[in-house]
Amino acid sequence: MDVIAPDGMPANEPVLAHGPGSIERRTLLETLRELGGTVTEAPCVIDGKDVHTGRQFEVRPPHRREDVVATVHGAEHDTVDAAISAAMDARHDWQAMPLADRMAIFDRAADLLSGPWRARLNASTMLGQSKTIQQAEIDSACELIDFWRINNHFLATIAARQPRSTESAQNELEARPLDGFVLAICPFNFTSIAANLPSAPAVCGNTIVWKPSEKQALSAHFTMRLLHQAGLPDGVINLVHGDGGLVAERCLADPAFAGLHFTGSATVFRSLWQRIGSGITTYRQFPRIVGETGGKDFILAHPSADEDALVTAMIRGAFEYQGQKCSAASRAYLPRTLWARLRDRLIDETRGLAIGDVADPTTFLGAVIDERALRRHQDLFDRVAADADVTVMAGGTTDESDGWFVEPTILASDDPRHETMTTEWFGPILTCFVYEDSAWEEVLELVDTTSPYALTGAVFAEDEEAIGRARARLRFSAGNFYINDKPTGAVVGQQPFGGSRASGTNDKAGWENNIQRWISPRTVKRNLAPPTHHGYPSTEPD
Ligand code: NAD
């Protein structure tokens, strides 16, 4: 840990620019070529040992769909059972390890990632998840380093905060982990989130069954190797690849199940919550449930908005990483006069975005994650082509010749509650609704009530009164609310992340709230002057 800010929080990992001629660009592209020319064997890892199974599947780069870059060993029932046993067996020693030693392992992991592991984890994220250099760097390097360091900071803060003691009583609060194992189930789109879901409970002393997304298996494999090199003891995090339903079935039926750390779609999260609810009499304790889910994130522009900043935020917010961020802008509300001024420019900039292989540094968008995602977009494009309420302003096509490419797309909808304004497509589509300049109050109502989600949102305005009204009226419309900024790109320690409504439990990953969920504190009172008689002054006779 190099730099500590005045508030005691570790500084954020600087984003390496990877500019032309830089060492980091050369190293990254060499590593990418090396990984892309190899078929990596990615086993499950249980109790520190590689486990090869009979349920293999392949990882193919979404932008080069004919290539195979990994063979992954998916868990079977007995693999999951072994992972649960390993997690339970490792608990005693892991909890007994001093807090400072546990934290040192994750600090070491952060240092390794900041240095020798950076290019490897970035390259595996680019290859397996089709991220550009910039998108990989802010995710699999910087955000993950920040999670590891800043989780430690909050854990140390919590552990140090003690209740009041008196002359007669010495009181302590032990930052005790949960009384069982934690199941971490992860999405495909962020290597950092996938690593944080097992790491945050682990540093608190819990042991974990970790199920990354099938689509993120390559970078998850290298994350596990990195943690091993950092000194994580065997059995603390047990990696099981593959079918989430199968893993959940075994884990959620086990009486020792103590917590779920989930990020992914609201549909899967609801189904897991329901299963936990129906099995509630099975468990030895009431499990902790933390889940961060989808979004239908908005950009709302006021007539006073700065046009240049707005267009840039729309392009970056909607199209970076192909719109596959839970925070991606997918609905925009624009006043009529501003729309008339910026429409052509928005369309031109969108059409000019470079789309292709992420190995080419000039690429702005790679491919969407898989064939299913491409078909979902194709279906929508077919529907809107025949829909009188929607106009395709830019994009609206797919191309699967080399990979799963979806053109960045701008739609304009006359219906503010059209499915393109309400449903999370998880791809590069931004739907615009144009409102009358004078209808600020009405549009605030619309933004708040249109989507079931409440993850991120941005308001663009120079008029302070308009900003104030939006901030008040949209209090529950987004857990991360941005003023004159795009709704993506939350930085750990700076913009604690998470939303409510259908977007999750809002436990703010990378912040103290999240760390608190993995601790079940024990209060210890030592009586320094025990009473020696049962009576009180009030019970004595006059
Ligand atoms: P997903 O819900 O399809 O999958 C998430 C994980 O759940 C995967 O590991 C998958 O294998 C597993 N899974 C699927 N079905 C399951 C079942 N029946 N039982 C148990 N596990 C099961 O999501 P995804 O496509 O990987 O990720 C995209 C979603 O994640 C989007 O909705 C996005 O908004 C959301 N997301 C949210 C945040 C956030 O912080 N709020 C961050 C990233 C992604």
Boltz pocket constraint, residues with backbone or C-beta under 6 A from the ligand:
constraints:
  - pocket:
      binder: B
      contacts: [[A, 185], [A, 186], [A, 187], [A, 188], [A, 189], [A, 190], [A, 193], [A, 211], [A, 212], [A, 213], [A, 214], [A, 242], [A, 243], [A, 244], [A, 245], [A, 246], [A, 248], [A, 263], [A, 264], [A, 265], [A, 266], [A, 268], [A, 269], [A, 271], [A, 272], [A, 292], [A, 293], [A, 294], [A, 295], [A, 325], [A, 326], [A, 327], [A, 424], [A, 426], [A, 455], [A, 497], [A, 498], [A, 499], [A, 503], [A, 504]]
      max_distance: 6.0
